[in-house]
Amino acid sequence: MFKELLAKSEQKDKTAETIKKHTDELISRLEILRGMHPNALTEREWLLLEKACYYHDIGKANTKFQNKVHPVPLRIMDEFENLKEVSHGYLSCAYIPIDELEEELSYQELCTLMKAVYYHHEREKEDFTVSETIVENDLPKYIPLLEKQGFNVRKELVFDYGEFVDKYFADDQSFYDFVKIKGFLNKIDFTASAHTKVEIEPENLVEKVDYFLNENEHDPNNLQNYLKEHQNENHVIIASTGIGKTEAALYWIGKNKGIFTLPLKVSINAIYDRLTNILNLNNVGLLHSDTVSEYLKRSEEQDNEFDLKFVEQTKKFSNPLTVCTLDQIIDFVGLYPGFEIKLAILSYSKLVIDEIQMYSPKLAAFIILGLKHITNVGGKFLIMTATFPPLLEEEMKRLNIPFHKREEPFLKLDENGQVMKRHYMKIKEQDISAADIVQEGIAGKVLIIVNTVTKAQKLQDDFDHLEIKTNLLHSRFIKKDRDEKEEAIKFLGREDVHEEGIWITTQLVEASVDIDFDVLFTELSEATGLFQRMGRVYRKRIYRDENPNVFVYTGNPYPSGVSNSTKSVVDFDIFNKSKEVLLEYDNQLLSEQHKMDIVKKIYTTEALKGSNYLSEFKKTIQRYSHLLAYEDDQKPSLRDIQNVNIIPTCVYAENEAAILDIVDKLKKETNWTKKIKFLDQIKEFVVAIPHWAFINASNKRLIDEPVYLDKRNSYPVIAFKYTKERGLIYDIDFDAMFM
């Protein structure tokens, strides 16, 4: 027999860990969590969680598991060698002293505890015949060892725990009770296994923001004071761009755990840098698909040592404040196996959702359903947005989601206390063209935004024929070139830079690039997208001229990317409704209140009848509001486009020696930090293309030998045209949602 019962085997950099030691690690983390967030659970729930931590891994006391984690010389004979291994979570339930606990816990509490232990790892369905054999014939010999390690376990083991672990929930309360206990158990268990912190003490964000404003000789404005004074409510806040929403949100979070979401990675990175470098916040987490690369880059810039544990800490939401893309957190609405940890974390957190109008109808529906779950488990939310579609408010009220929405929006005021005037709009019912833009005037900082990459490339060609220099930015540049272009447009867009220039872009800059230009020429996409684009012009300045500084082209008959087909970038019905309403405001100053009124006219259930947007929104609400827990096996996909990362042939040819040198170093390197650096260096030559473009290239036999990074990962090299000035150019281009 074994001398000690192990939970984890010895590894290169880790010693073996006993079940008792691992359990103690969980209990200590539970106490840390309870100390920092005592109100996250009730006293009875803390009791259940403690018992779940205590019993969760005792099922590892079985011959098959112990033979697996012990060195070969110490293994013993397995009498049931021909039987497959039973998940330790299932066997843990056999050891739990049910009769004793029935005197301490209610039947519902006992069910919650047993289910949390039983399902704490997602495994294949239990084979009851095998389990019964192991429970009644193998486990009993481990009872003395468990008792020696200090565990109180059942004295006579019987395979009778089935009635307690059925994934049936009598009502919503029993479901949410289970979600919290299992979610907290997972959070504690994962961090104990990774030897990372379960939670880091939140800072007092009110004091931090007060200090920042005082240092810059500012007093809190109306919005900031409002949220500072109403920290205990859920809010929908409608406020002007540039009014200080970030500081207001931090006031609302206060001393609590916060999760701050934005639509795009670039804007996430920007706000992360602002929070850490300008507001001097500590232990802020940065979470999106490029987290590791971004952390590594910043650690090198600050000459700090990079630690992969901080990445694990971020992924488990251990930081007091995390900035992330919404899809990293809201997918729990799919109720897939393992979703519980995210909803449990949100039960004691404050969730901030910025610019809700930018999300697709499917994501918008996920947000609404997510808020329902979050408020049901005790979490709080703050939606901050320049415009708020009434459709979302209608659905929130229908689902009885508690929130407060002040009737009066928070508007940016000038030095005289008047609402700041920033945009004078002229609508042109024609195609956007270089000739027309020149005729209207191209002095100062000129921003041109179109709906598709092809249109942007064509427009630059037209300016070239007129011998007018322009710059181009869209998502079809390799990372190296795109980063350079983003830095260049941000430099020109600074308030203290007084140079002239023309930039042609796609909707990529709607919210991802912080710039302030003098005049905007844009194709119409739809109203909320237009207002986001307007936010790149006279961002914080008062517009005092009587001539337009925003020119909106509605196309002839439609602008690029808009058609009555599935290939349309913009919902066709919303485009037409936007055009109809916007024409009422043609050739006049467009106040922030006007923008809000316009959105109210377009985004109601009544106005959207028959639109693809409303159909997709309602379909998603219907599908996921009636979803049973664990009905779906996989996480839902919240990204409409599946991209493939490739290297254009000409880029590869020009940089072949450098690329092969990096690949060679990558294959020889064993240090993870250095591996990540080499992977980032390769990404400099990579551009993402949609899957349909990859299929087209494959059908045309444009794919060359891939660049192999390892056995599983490679970058296809594809013979698409590419230039540093134009980016990637397709022969056949659907432009479907590709910016």
N, C-alpha and C positions, 0 to 999 in steps of 0.2 A: 504493500500500500504506500501511497505517497506520503512524504513527511509534511508537505504543505500544499495548500490548494492555491493554484495560480489563476489569476484573471488574465494576465498577459505574459507572453514569452519574452525571453531575453533577446534583445536586438543589438545591432552594432553600437548604437549610442544610448541604449537604455537597458537597465537591469530588469530582470523579471519582476513582476508585481503580483502580490497575492490578492486574493479576493477581498480579504480584510483591509489591506492597504488601499486598494482601489475604492472600496466602500467608504473608508474614512475620508478619502479625497473628496468624494461626493458630499458627505455630511458637512465637511468644513466649508465647501463652496455654498452649500445651502445656507449656512449661517451667515456667510458674507452677503449673499443675496438678500436674506431676510433683514439683515442689519441696515442695508442701504435702501431697500424698498419694502418696509414692513407692511404697507397697505396693499401690496400687489396681490396677496391672498388673505383669506380669512384665517382665523386661528385653526379652524377645523381643516382647512385646505393645506396649511403649513404642516399639520400633523400627518395628513395623508401623503404629502410629498416626502416627508422625512421617512415614512415607512416604505414608500416606493424606492427611495434611494437605498435604504437598508437592505431590501430584498431583491433588488433588480438583477443582481448578477450571481446570486447563490446557485442558480441552475447550472453554472459552470462546474459545479461539483459533480461531475459525471465522468466515467472512464474515457469516453471518446474525446471529450474536450481536454481533459488533463493530459492524456497521451499526446495530444496535438501541441500543447504549450510546454511540455517538459522535454528535456534533452533525451535522445534515444536510449541511453543507458538506464535512465530512470523510469522508463515506461513499463506498464504492467500488462498482463494478459487481458484482452477484451473478450469476455464471454459472449458478447453479442456483436462480434466482428462483422457479421453478414447483414446487420441492420444498419440503415442509414442514420446519420447523426440527427438528433432532435435539437432544435433551436434552444439555446439556454434560457431565453425569455419564457418559453413554454414550461420548461422544467423548474424554473424559479417558482412558478405558481404552485407546483406540487409541494415544495418545501414550506410554503407560507402556512402558519398555524391558524387555519380558518376558524376552528372552534373557539380559540382564545379571542381572536379579533372580533367575532360576532358579539362578544360581550362588551366591546369597546366602541365598535363602529355600527352605524346603521347598515341595513342591507345595501342601500344605494351607494354608500361610501365604500363598502367592501367591494362592490362591483367596480367602482371607479379605480380603486387601488389595484385590483387584480388585472383589469384591462390595461392600465398604464404599464404594469410590469410585463404582462403577456405580449403587448405590442410595442415595447420600447425599441425593438429593432424590427424592421419590416422584413419578414422571411416568407418562404413558401408555406402554403397551407399545411397545418399540422396533420400528420398521419396518426390517427388516434390509436390504431393497433400497435404501432411501433412505440408510441409514447407510453401506452399502458405497460408494455413489457419493460421499458427502461425505468419508469417511475417505480414499479413494484418489485423489480429484481436487481437493478443496478444502483439506484440512488440510496437505498437504505444503508449501504456500507459507508456512505460519506457523512451520515448524520453525526457520528462522534467527532470527526475532524472539524465539521462546521461548528459544533458546540465548543470544541476546544479553542476555536478562533473567536468565540464570543457571540456566535449567532444563536438566536432563539428560533428554532425550526420545529416543524411538526415531528412528532415522535413516531407515528405510524403513517407511512405514505400510502395513499390511495389515489387512484386516478379519478378524481371526482370534481375537478375545478371547472369543468366545461360550462356549467350553468352561469358562472360569474364572468366569463370572457366573451360572450356572444357580442358581436358588433351591432347589436340592436340597442337603440336608445329610446327610453320611454317617452322622453320629452326634450325640449331644447335645453332645459337646465341640466339634465344628466349628460347631454352631449357636451355642453360647454365646460362642465365640471371635469369631464375626462380630458378634454382638449388642454385645459390649463395644467392639470397634473402631469399628463404625458409630455406636454410641450416643455414644461419646466424641468422635468426629469431628463429629457433629451438635451436641453441646454447645459444642465449641470454635468451630465455624463460625458458629453462631447468635449467640454472644456477640461474636465478631469483627465480624460484619456489623452488629450493634446498637451496637458500640463500648461494651459494658458488660464488667464484670469476669467472668472465667470462674469464679473461685472467690475467696472471702474467707477469710483465715486463721482457723481455728477458735480459740475461746477455751479456756482450761483451765477446764472447767465444775466440776471438783472443787474448785479453789481458790475459784471464785465461790460455790458452795454452802457450803463451809466458812466463808467470810467472812460470808455471810448468816446462817447458824445461830449463829455466834459473836456477831454483832451483836445477835441476839435472845435470847442467853443459852440456847441449846439445844445439846445434843449430838446427833449423828446417832443415829437409832433403829435397831432391829435390821434393818428392811427397807433402810434407807439404807446401813448398813454392809455388808450382804450384797451389794448391787449394786455398791457401791464396790469390793469385793474380788473380784467376779466379772464384770469388764468384758468378758472375751473369750468369753463363752458366750451362746448363745441361751436366753431364759428365758420361761417362763409363770409369772407371779407372781400369786398370789391374795392379796388384801390388803383390809382394811377400808377403807371410805370415810373420808376425812379423816385418813389415817395419814401423809400426806406423800409420796404417790406421785410427784408432780412432781419434788421434790428428789431422790428415789431414782433416777428415770429420768435426770436430769442427771448424777448420779454415774456411772451406767452408760455414758452417752455419752462422758464424760471429755473427751479432747482430739480426739475424732473428729467427723466431720460427722454431724449428727443430723436426723432427720425425725420430728416428733411429730404423731400423728394423733388426732383426736377425732371423735365422730359429728356434732356440730351446729355451725353457724356461730357461734352465740352463745357456746358454750363455748370455741370456738377464739379468739374475740375476747378473752374473759376471761383465758384462759391467756397469750395474747400480751401483754396489758397487765401481767399479773403478772410475766412473764419480763423485760419491758423496764423497768417502773416500780419493781418491788419487788426483784427479783433483780439489776437493773441489768445485764442482758446486752445486748451490742451486736450490731447487724447480724442481728437475728432477722427472718425472713421470715414474712409472713402471707398464706396462700394459700387462697382459696375464691372463690365466684362474685361476691362484693362487695369484692374486694381493693382496687381503685382507690379506691372510696368510703371504705373504712376508713382507708387510708393518708392520704387527703386530710384526713379529719376529724381525725386525730391530728396531722398536721403543722400544722393551723390552731390546735389546742389548745396546741401547744408553740411556736407562732409560728416554725415552721421553713419553709423553702422546699420546696415539693413538686416532686419530680423524677420524671417518668414512667420514667426509666431504672431507677429502683429497682424499679418494677413489673416491667419486663422481666427484671431481675436475679432477682427473686423467682420469676417463672414458669419460669426456667431452673434453679432450685434452686442458685443460686450462693452463697446465704447459708450460713454454717456451721451454722445451726440454722433449720429451717423448721417452722412450725406450720400444719397444713392439714387439711381434711376428707379422709377416706380415699379418696373417689372421685377426687380430684385426682391420686392416685399409683397406685392399685391397678388401674386399668383396663388397664394394660399386659398383663394376663393374656389379654386378647382378641387379642394378637399381631397387631394391625392395622398397616398401613403407618405407620411412624414411632414405634412403641412402644419402640424400642431405647434411646432416650435416657433414659427413666425407669428401665429395668432396669439400664442401665450406671451411672447415678447411685447406685442402690441397691446396686450391687456393692461400693462402698467406703463406704457409709453405715451408720448404725445407725438402724433403724426402730422407733419406739415406737407400739404400738397400745393405746389406752386404752378400757376398757369394751367388750370385744369382744361381750358378750352382747346389746348393743343393736342389732346389725345384722340386717338381713333375711336369710333363708336364702341368697338369691343372693349378697349381699355377703359373708356368712360363707364361702361356698364360694370366692369370689374371693380372700379373705384367705388361706385355706389353700393354694390353688394358687399364689398370689403368694409365699408363704413358701417353697414348694418351689423356685420359680425363683430367688428371692433367695439362698437358701443355696447353690444350685447355682453361682451366679456369685461367691460369696464374701462376700455381705452378711450382716448380723446383725440379729436382731429381739428385741424385748422386748414381750411381751403383759402388760399390767397390768389386772387386773379384780377386781371384788368377788366375782363368781361366774364359773366357767368351765364351760360345758356339756361334759359328757363326750363328746358326739358329735364335737366339734371335736378333742378329744384323740385319740379313736379314729382319726379320719381322718388326723391328722398322723402318727401312728405307722404307719398303713397305707402312707402315702406316703414313709416313712423320712425325715421332716424332722428334723434334729438339734435337740434342745432339752433343757433341764433344767427340771424342775418339782419344786420342793421339796414333799414330802408335807405338811409342816405349813404352814398358811397364816400370813400375818402379820396379827395381830389388834391392834386399837387397845386399849391398856391404860389403866386408871385410875391415880390417883396411888399406889395400893397395889400396882401391878403385876398387877392382876387384869383379865381381859377386860372391857372396858366394856360395860355393859348400857344399851341405848338404846331398845328397842322392846318394848312389851307389846301383843300382837295379840289382837283379838277378831273372829271371823268371824260375819257376819250373813247368813244365807241368805234374803235379801229384797232388794227394790229400794232403792236409796239415795233418801232423801227429806228434805226440809227439816224436816219434823215429827220424824222419828226422830233427826236430827242434833241438833236443839234439845233433845230429851229426854235424849240422852246427855251434853249439856253443851257450851256454846260459849264458855267463858271463855278468855282469853288469845289467843294467835295461832293461829287455826284455818285449816287448809289442807284444801280439798276438791278432789279430783281425779277426774274422770270420763273416760270413754273417747271421747266425741264432743262436738262443739261444740253440737249441738242439745240434748243432755242438760244441758250447762252452762247454756245460755240458759234452759231450762225450769226448772232448779233455782233460778236467780236470781229468776225470776218467782214461784216458790213462796215464797221468802224475803220478797219484796216484799209478798205477801199477808199474811205474818205480821208485817209492818212491822219487819223486821230488815234492816239495811243490809249489803250484801255488795259485793265487788268482783269483776270478771270479767276473766280473761285467757285468750285463745286466739289462734289464728293468723288469724282472720277480721277483725282490726282493720286499718285503714290504718296505715301505718308510724308516722305521727306519734302516733296514739293508743296504738299498741302500745308504742312506746318509753317513753311516759309511764307506762304501766301497769307495764312491766317495772321501771322505776326505783322506782315506788311499792312494788311487792311486795318488791324487794330491800332497800328501806329498812326496811320492817316486819320483814323476815326477818333483820336484823342482830342479832348477839348483844347489842350494847350499847343496843338500842332496846327499851323495855319497854311499848310501847303494845299495845292489843288491836285485833283486826280479823279479818274473815273474807274469805278469797279463794277463789273457785271457779275452777278451771283445768282444762285438759286435760293430756294427757301431754307437752305442750310443756315443762313444768317438770321433767320427770323427770331431765334432766341439764343443761339449759341455763341454769338460774337458780340461783345460789348463795344459798340461803336456809336459815334455821333456825327452824321453827315449833314450837309446843307440842303440837299434836294433829293427826292426819291422819284424814280420812274419805275413803275411796276405793273406787271400783268396782274389781273384780278384772279385770285384763287377762290377764296370765299371771305366773308367779312372778318372773322376772327384772325385768319391768316394775314389779311391786309393790315389789321391793327397792329399785329406783331411786327410787320415790316415797317409800319410807320414809326414804331418804337426805336428804329435805328436812325431816325432823322429828328433833329431838334429834341434830343432825348431829355435834356435838363435845361434847355434854353427857351426863352420866350420868343415867339415869332411875331415880329412887329410889321412885316411887309403886308401889302394888299394884293400881292400876286401869289399864285399857287406855289407851294414847295413840295406838293405831292401830286403826281400825275398817274392816274389809274387807267390802264388800257384793258378794255373788256373784249377785244378781239373782233374779227370780222369773218365768220360770225362768232368764233370763240378763240380765246387765247390758247397758247400751247398747253398740252396736258389736260385739256377739257374737251370731252366728247360724250355723246350719249352711248357709251359702250363700257365694257368691263376694263378697258385700258385707261380710262380716265383717271388722272391723278386726283382730281377733286370730284366729290359727289356732284353729279350733273344738276340735280334739283336744287341743291344748296347754292351752287354757283348762280343759277338763274334767279333764285329768290334774293341772293345777296345783291346781284346787279339791279334788280327791281327796286329794292329798298335804298341802296346807295345813291341811285339817280335822284332821289328826293333831296339829297344833301349836296348835289353837284355845285361846284363853283362857290364854295363858302368855307369859312372857318369851321373846322370840325372839332368841337370840344370833347372832353372826356365823357361828359354826360351824353352827348350825341352818340358816341361809340356804344355806350351801354344801351341806349335806347334802340339802336340799330340791331344789336344782338338780340334784344328782347323781341323784336319783330320777326326775326328769322328763325330762332332756335326754340320755338314752341312745338308741342306735339301737333297742334293744329296746322301750323305753317309747314311742318315737315312731312305731312301726310303723303304717302306714296314715294318718299325718298329712300334711297338705299341706306342712307345714314340711319334713319329711324328704324328701318327694317332690321338692320344689323344690331342696333342697340337693343331693341325689344327682343329679338331672337336670343341674344346673349343673356339678357335679364331672365328670360323664361327658362333657358337651358340650365343656368347655374343657380337660380334661386330654388329650383326643384331638384337639384342634384343631391343624391344621398352620399354621405361620407364614404369615401373609398370606392365609389362606383367607377371612377376613372383611375386607371393604374398609373398614368403618367402625368407630369406637370403639364398644364395647358400652355400652348405656344402663344405668346402675346406679341410676337413680332410678325408683321404681315409679310415681310420679305425674308427669304432665305438667301443669304449672300455666300459667295465663294471668294476666298482670298487668292489672288493670282499675281504673277509678275509678268508685265508685258515683255514680249520678246526683245524689243529694242532696248528696254531698260536693262534686261539681263545681259544682252550683248555688250552694252556700254560699261556695265559694272561686274562682269563675269568674274574677274580675278578677285575682287573684293568679296563677292558673294561666296565663292568657293572657299576662300580663306576663312570666312566666318563659319561656314558649315563644317569645315575641317576642325576648327577649334571647338565648336559646339560638340562634335562627336567625341572628342578626347576629354572634354571637361567633365569633372565629377561634382564640382561645387555648384550648388543650386543657384546661388546669387549670380555667379559668373555665367551660368547657362541662360538665366533670364536676360542678362545683358546682351548676350550673343543673339538670342531670339529677337530682342528689340532692335538690334542692328539690322537683322534680316528684314524686319517689318518696314524699315525705311524704304524698301524697294517694292512694297506690296500695295495693291489697290483692291478694294472689294467690288465685286460685280454681282448682280442678281443671278439667281440660278438659271433663269431662261437664257441669259446671255452666255452662260457657260455651256448650256446644251447646244445653243446655236454654234458656238465655236467648235464643239465636239463634232457636230454634224458636218461642219465645213472642213474638218480635219486641220484646225488651226492650232491644236495643242501640241507643243513640243515636249521633250523629256522634262519631267518635273524636277524641282529642286527638293531632294529628300533631306529632311532634318533628322529623322530617325525612322524606325520601321513603320510607325503609324502616322507620321505627320509629314506632309509635303506641300509645296506650293506649285500648282500647275504654271507652266510658262506658255503664254498664249499670244499668238501673232495678231493682236489688235494694234491698230495705229495708236501711237502715243507721242505727245510732245509736251515739254514743260509749260508751254504757253496755253495749249488747248486741253491737255489731259487726255484721257482715253476716248477714242473715237470708234464707234461701231459702224459696220456697213449696214446692218439692219438694226433699227433702234425703236423699241416699243415705248421707251421712257416711262415704263410703269413704276410709279412711286420711286423713281431713282433720282436723287438730288445731286 
